[in-house]
């Protein structure tokens, strides 16, 4: 009899804890902005690749460009471009690179790009 009461009391306590410990309601819009703030907005530039050449067209003036390999070797670094259009030739024979674009408004964008041969 005591075991049955103990089981019943344990079941009641667990049921109360289950209802009390419900999660807070999720605000999906706030969560998206916190997790992926940069993916919400469109990039102010476009990349066009042709062979070993990358063309960057931007809606704002491009200030700096840096290109480096996945191994960390800097391939191209160009400062004070001050133009909305830039073409760079890649002097090394690799397929994957990281590209950093600094715009005149102070924002910096980085992305990983791959080239086909």
PALUMBA-919625 format. One record per residue: x, y, z of N, C-alpha, C in turn. Coordinates in steps of 0.1 Angstrom, whole numbers, plus 5000, padded with zeros to 4 digits. Example, Ala and Ser with C-alpha at 12.3 -4.5 7.8 and 13.67 -1.06 7.14 Angstrom:
% PALUMBA-919625
- 5132 | 4943 | 5078 | 5123 | 4955 | 5078 | 5132 | 4967 | 5078
- 5128 | 4978 | 5071 | 5137 | 4989 | 5071 | 5129 | 5000 | 5079
END
This chain:
% PALUMBA-919625
- 5008 | 4988 | 5000 | 5000 | 5000 | 5000 | 5009 | 5013 | 5000
- 5019 | 5012 | 5008 | 5028 | 5024 | 5009 | 5035 | 5026 | 4995
- 5039 | 5015 | 4989 | 5046 | 5016 | 4976 | 5037 | 5022 | 4965
- 5024 | 5019 | 4966 | 5014 | 5024 | 4956 | 5013 | 5039 | 4959
- 5012 | 5044 | 4971 | 5011 | 5058 | 4974 | 5023 | 5065 | 4970
- 5035 | 5059 | 4972 | 5048 | 5065 | 4969 | 5048 | 5067 | 4953
- 5044 | 5057 | 4946 | 5044 | 5058 | 4931 | 5034 | 5068 | 4926
- 5023 | 5069 | 4933 | 5013 | 5079 | 4929 | 5018 | 5093 | 4932
- 5024 | 5095 | 4943 | 5030 | 5108 | 4947 | 5041 | 5112 | 4937
- 5050 | 5102 | 4934 | 5061 | 5105 | 4924 | 5055 | 5109 | 4910
- 5045 | 5102 | 4906 | 5038 | 5105 | 4893 | 5032 | 5119 | 4894
- 5026 | 5123 | 4905 | 5020 | 5136 | 4906 | 5031 | 5147 | 4906
- 5042 | 5145 | 4913 | 5053 | 5154 | 4913 | 5059 | 5156 | 4899
- 5061 | 5145 | 4892 | 5067 | 5146 | 4879 | 5057 | 5153 | 4869
- 5044 | 5151 | 4870 | 5034 | 5157 | 4862 | 5034 | 5172 | 4864
- 5035 | 5176 | 4877 | 5035 | 5191 | 4880 | 5048 | 5197 | 4874
- 5060 | 5190 | 4876 | 5072 | 5195 | 4871 | 5072 | 5197 | 4855
- 5065 | 5187 | 4849 | 5064 | 5188 | 4834 | 5057 | 5200 | 4830
- 5046 | 5203 | 4836 | 5038 | 5215 | 4832 | 5044 | 5228 | 4836
- 5051 | 5228 | 4847 | 5058 | 5241 | 4852 | 5070 | 5244 | 4844
- 5077 | 5234 | 4839 | 5090 | 5236 | 4832 | 5088 | 5237 | 4817
- 5077 | 5242 | 4812 | 5075 | 5244 | 4798 | 5084 | 5255 | 4793
- 5089 | 5254 | 4780 | 5098 | 5264 | 4775 | 5091 | 5277 | 4772
- 5099 | 5287 | 4771 | 5093 | 5300 | 4767 | 5089 | 5300 | 4753
- 5079 | 5308 | 4749 | 5075 | 5309 | 4735 | 5087 | 5314 | 4727
- 5088 | 5309 | 4715 | 5099 | 5313 | 4706 | 5095 | 5324 | 4697
- 5103 | 5334 | 4696 | 5101 | 5345 | 4687 | 5110 | 5342 | 4675
- 5104 | 5337 | 4664 | 5112 | 5332 | 4653 | 5120 | 5343 | 4646
- 5113 | 5355 | 4644 | 5119 | 5366 | 4637 | 5132 | 5371 | 4645
- 5131 | 5372 | 4658 | 5142 | 5377 | 4666 | 5153 | 5367 | 4665
- 5150 | 5354 | 4665 | 5160 | 5343 | 4665 | 5168 | 5344 | 4652
- 5161 | 5346 | 4641 | 5167 | 5346 | 4627 | 5177 | 5358 | 4627
- 5173 | 5369 | 4632 | 5182 | 5381 | 4632 | 5194 | 5379 | 4640
- 5193 | 5372 | 4651 | 5204 | 5370 | 4660 | 5214 | 5360 | 4654
- 5209 | 5349 | 4648 | 5217 | 5338 | 4643 | 5223 | 5342 | 4630
- 5216 | 5347 | 4620 | 5220 | 5350 | 4607 | 5218 | 5364 | 4603
- 5224 | 5374 | 4609 | 5221 | 5388 | 4605 | 5226 | 5392 | 4591
- 5237 | 5386 | 4587 | 5243 | 5390 | 4574 | 5236 | 5383 | 4562
- 5230 | 5371 | 4564 | 5223 | 5364 | 4554 | 5210 | 5370 | 4551
- 5204 | 5378 | 4559 | 5191 | 5385 | 4557 | 5192 | 5395 | 4546
- 5203 | 5403 | 4546 | 5204 | 5414 | 4536 | 5212 | 5409 | 4524
- 5209 | 5414 | 4513 | 5216 | 5411 | 4500 | 5230 | 5418 | 4500
- 5239 | 5411 | 4494 | 5253 | 5417 | 4493 | 5253 | 5428 | 4483
- 5260 | 5439 | 4486 | 5260 | 5450 | 4477 | 5270 | 5448 | 4465
- 5274 | 5436 | 4462 | 5283 | 5434 | 4451 | 5280 | 5420 | 4445
- 5286 | 5419 | 4433 | 5284 | 5406 | 4425 | 5298 | 5402 | 4421
- 5301 | 5389 | 4421 | 5313 | 5383 | 4417 | 5311 | 5376 | 4404
- 5319 | 5378 | 4394 | 5319 | 5371 | 4381 | 5333 | 5365 | 4379
- 5333 | 5352 | 4377 | 5346 | 5345 | 4374 | 5346 | 5340 | 4360
- 5358 | 5341 | 4354 | 5361 | 5336 | 4341 | 5375 | 5331 | 4341
- 5377 | 5318 | 4341 | 5390 | 5312 | 4341 | 5397 | 5316 | 4354
- 5409 | 5323 | 4353 | 5417 | 5327 | 4365 | 5415 | 5342 | 4367
- 5403 | 5347 | 4364 | 5400 | 5362 | 4365 | 5387 | 5363 | 4373
- 5387 | 5373 | 4382 | 5375 | 5376 | 4390 | 5372 | 5390 | 4388
- 5359 | 5393 | 4385 | 5354 | 5406 | 4383 | 5344 | 5409 | 4394
- 5346 | 5421 | 4401 | 5338 | 5425 | 4412 | 5330 | 5437 | 4408
- 5317 | 5437 | 4408 | 5309 | 5448 | 4405 | 5301 | 5452 | 4418
- 5302 | 5464 | 4422 | 5295 | 5468 | 4435 | 5286 | 5480 | 4433
- 5276 | 5481 | 4442 | 5268 | 5493 | 4442 | 5275 | 5504 | 4449
- 5285 | 5501 | 4457 | 5292 | 5511 | 4465 | 5307 | 5510 | 4460
- 5314 | 5521 | 4463 | 5329 | 5520 | 4459 | 5336 | 5510 | 4467
- 5345 | 5503 | 4460 | 5353 | 5493 | 4467 | 5366 | 5500 | 4472
- 5369 | 5497 | 4484 | 5381 | 5504 | 4490 | 5393 | 5494 | 4490
- 5391 | 5482 | 4495 | 5402 | 5472 | 4496 | 5397 | 5459 | 4491
- 5407 | 5451 | 4486 | 5404 | 5437 | 4482 | 5416 | 5429 | 4486
- 5413 | 5417 | 4492 | 5424 | 5408 | 4496 | 5419 | 5394 | 4492
- 5428 | 5386 | 4486 | 5425 | 5373 | 4482 | 5436 | 5364 | 4487
- 5433 | 5353 | 4494 | 5443 | 5344 | 4499 | 5438 | 5329 | 4497
- 5448 | 5320 | 4497 | 5445 | 5306 | 4495 | 5439 | 5300 | 4508
- 5434 | 5288 | 4507 | 5428 | 5281 | 4519 | 5440 | 5277 | 4528
- 5452 | 5277 | 4523 | 5464 | 5274 | 4532 | 5468 | 5287 | 4539
- 5463 | 5298 | 4536 | 5466 | 5311 | 4543 | 5476 | 5319 | 4536
- 5480 | 5316 | 4524 | 5490 | 5324 | 4517 | 5482 | 5336 | 4509
- 5487 | 5348 | 4512 | 5481 | 5359 | 4506 | 5485 | 5360 | 4491
- 5475 | 5361 | 4482 | 5478 | 5361 | 4468 | 5477 | 5375 | 4462
- 5466 | 5382 | 4465 | 5464 | 5396 | 4460 | 5460 | 5405 | 4472
- 5466 | 5416 | 4472 | 5461 | 5427 | 4482 | 5462 | 5440 | 4475
- 5450 | 5446 | 4473 | 5449 | 5459 | 4466 | 5442 | 5469 | 4475
- 5448 | 5480 | 4478 | 5442 | 5490 | 4487 | 5439 | 5503 | 4479
- 5430 | 5511 | 4484 | 5426 | 5524 | 4479 | 5422 | 5523 | 4464
- 5413 | 5514 | 4461 | 5407 | 5512 | 4448 | 5398 | 5523 | 4444
- 5389 | 5526 | 4453 | 5379 | 5537 | 4451 | 5372 | 5537 | 4438
- 5367 | 5525 | 4434 | 5359 | 5524 | 4422 | 5349 | 5513 | 4424
- 5338 | 5513 | 4417 | 5327 | 5503 | 4419 | 5329 | 5491 | 4411
- 5340 | 5490 | 4403 | 5343 | 5479 | 4394 | 5357 | 5475 | 4395
- 5360 | 5463 | 4397 | 5375 | 5459 | 4397 | 5376 | 5445 | 4392
- 5387 | 5443 | 4384 | 5391 | 5430 | 4378 | 5404 | 5426 | 4384
- 5405 | 5413 | 4389 | 5418 | 5409 | 4394 | 5421 | 5395 | 4388
- 5434 | 5394 | 4384 | 5439 | 5381 | 4378 | 5446 | 5373 | 4389
- 5443 | 5360 | 4390 | 5449 | 5352 | 4400 | 5462 | 5345 | 4395
- 5473 | 5349 | 4401 | 5486 | 5344 | 4396 | 5490 | 5330 | 4401
- 5482 | 5323 | 4409 | 5486 | 5310 | 4414 | 5475 | 5300 | 4409
- 5480 | 5287 | 4409 | 5472 | 5277 | 4403 | 5465 | 5269 | 4414
- 5454 | 5274 | 4420 | 5446 | 5267 | 4430 | 5432 | 5269 | 4426
- 5423 | 5261 | 4433 | 5409 | 5262 | 4429 | 5400 | 5269 | 4440
- 5405 | 5269 | 4452 | 5397 | 5275 | 4463 | 5404 | 5286 | 4470
- 5397 | 5297 | 4472 | 5403 | 5309 | 4478 | 5393 | 5316 | 4488
- 5398 | 5325 | 4496 | 5390 | 5334 | 4504 | 5391 | 5348 | 4498
- 5380 | 5355 | 4498 | 5380 | 5368 | 4492 | 5375 | 5378 | 4503
- 5382 | 5389 | 4505 | 5377 | 5399 | 4514 | 5375 | 5412 | 4506
- 5363 | 5418 | 4507 | 5360 | 5430 | 4500 | 5357 | 5441 | 4511
- 5364 | 5452 | 4511 | 5361 | 5463 | 4520 | 5355 | 5474 | 4512
- 5343 | 5479 | 4516 | 5337 | 5490 | 4509 | 5339 | 5503 | 4515
- 5335 | 5514 | 4508 | 5338 | 5527 | 4512 | 5330 | 5531 | 4525
- 5319 | 5524 | 4527 | 5311 | 5527 | 4539 | 5317 | 5520 | 4552
- 5328 | 5513 | 4550 | 5334 | 5507 | 4562 | 5330 | 5492 | 4564
- 5321 | 5487 | 4557 | 5317 | 5473 | 4558 | 5326 | 5464 | 4551
- 5329 | 5453 | 4557 | 5338 | 5443 | 4551 | 5330 | 5430 | 4549
- 5332 | 5424 | 4537 | 5325 | 5411 | 4534 | 5336 | 5401 | 4530
- 5334 | 5389 | 4535 | 5343 | 5378 | 4532 | 5335 | 5366 | 4527
- 5341 | 5359 | 4518 | 5335 | 5347 | 4513 | 5345 | 5337 | 4507
- 5341 | 5325 | 4507 | 5349 | 5315 | 4501 | 5345 | 5312 | 4487
- 5354 | 5313 | 4477 | 5350 | 5311 | 4463 | 5359 | 5299 | 4457
- 5353 | 5293 | 4447 | 5360 | 5283 | 4440 | 5360 | 5286 | 4426
- 5371 | 5281 | 4419 | 5372 | 5284 | 4405 | 5372 | 5270 | 4398
- 5366 | 5270 | 4386 | 5367 | 5258 | 4377 | 5377 | 5260 | 4367
- 5383 | 5250 | 4362 | 5393 | 5251 | 4352 | 5389 | 5244 | 4339
END
